[in-house]
Amino acid sequence: MTPHHTVPALTAYALAPEKAWTKSSYSNDGSGNCVEIAELTATIAVRDSKQPAGLAFQISPTAFSAFLAFAKNATV
């Protein structure tokens, strides 16, 4: 059995100040589905722009780059 690791939930403001967050250039399609990122020292923080004070998650730069490559090639 694999050990279960609990990661504490962090708000976006606990991870980075408001001025550190940047909205995705792909988030301006009018759908309201927007994400913002903040480049931290060792990770990338991601939050929902509709809930800027809500929860956010962190991802490694390598994993974020892989996600972006996948998203650019994905068809919906």
C-alpha positions as CSV (number, residue, x, y, z in Angstrom):
1,M,0.0,0.0,0.0
2,T,1.3,3.4,-0.9
3,P,1.5,6.0,1.9
4,H,-1.1,8.7,1.7
5,H,0.4,12.2,2.0
6,T,-1.8,15.0,3.1
7,V,-0.9,18.4,1.6
8,P,-2.3,21.4,3.5
9,A,-4.7,23.5,1.4
10,L,-3.3,27.0,0.8
11,T,-5.1,30.1,-0.4
12,A,-3.7,32.0,-3.4
13,Y,-2.9,34.9,-1.1
14,A,-0.9,32.6,1.2
15,L,1.3,31.6,-1.8
16,A,1.9,34.9,-3.5
17,P,0.9,38.6,-3.3
18,E,-1.8,39.8,-5.7
19,K,0.7,41.6,-7.9
20,A,2.6,38.3,-8.6
21,W,-0.4,36.7,-10.4
22,T,-0.7,36.8,-14.2
23,K,-3.8,35.8,-16.2
24,S,-3.3,33.3,-19.0
25,S,-3.3,34.9,-22.4
26,Y,-5.7,32.1,-23.5
27,S,-8.2,33.1,-20.8
28,N,-9.7,36.0,-22.7
29,D,-12.2,34.0,-24.8
30,G,-15.2,35.3,-22.9
31,S,-16.1,31.9,-21.4
32,G,-15.2,32.9,-17.8
33,N,-12.8,29.9,-17.6
34,C,-9.7,31.7,-16.5
35,V,-6.6,30.6,-14.7
36,E,-3.8,32.7,-13.3
37,I,-0.2,31.7,-12.4
38,A,2.4,33.1,-10.1
39,E,6.0,32.1,-10.6
40,L,7.4,31.2,-7.2
41,T,11.0,30.3,-6.2
42,A,10.7,26.6,-7.0
43,T,7.2,26.1,-8.2
44,I,4.4,27.6,-10.3
45,A,1.2,28.4,-8.4
46,V,-2.1,28.2,-10.2
47,R,-5.5,29.7,-9.2
48,D,-9.0,30.3,-10.6
49,S,-9.3,33.9,-11.5
50,K,-12.9,34.0,-10.5
51,Q,-11.9,33.1,-7.0
52,P,-8.6,35.0,-6.4
53,A,-8.7,34.6,-2.7
54,G,-9.6,30.9,-3.0
55,L,-7.5,27.8,-3.0
56,A,-4.5,27.4,-5.3
57,F,-2.1,24.6,-6.1
58,Q,1.6,24.4,-6.8
59,I,3.2,22.5,-9.6
60,S,6.9,22.0,-10.6
61,P,8.1,24.1,-13.6
62,T,8.7,20.8,-15.5
63,A,5.2,19.5,-14.9
64,F,3.7,22.9,-15.8
65,S,5.7,22.9,-19.1
66,A,4.4,19.4,-19.9
67,F,0.8,20.5,-19.1
68,L,1.2,23.5,-21.4
69,A,2.5,21.4,-24.2
70,F,-0.5,19.0,-23.8
71,A,-3.0,21.9,-23.6
72,K,-1.6,23.5,-26.8
73,N,-2.1,20.2,-28.7
74,A,-5.4,19.2,-27.2
75,T,-8.7,19.4,-29.2
76,V,-11.9,19.9,-27.4
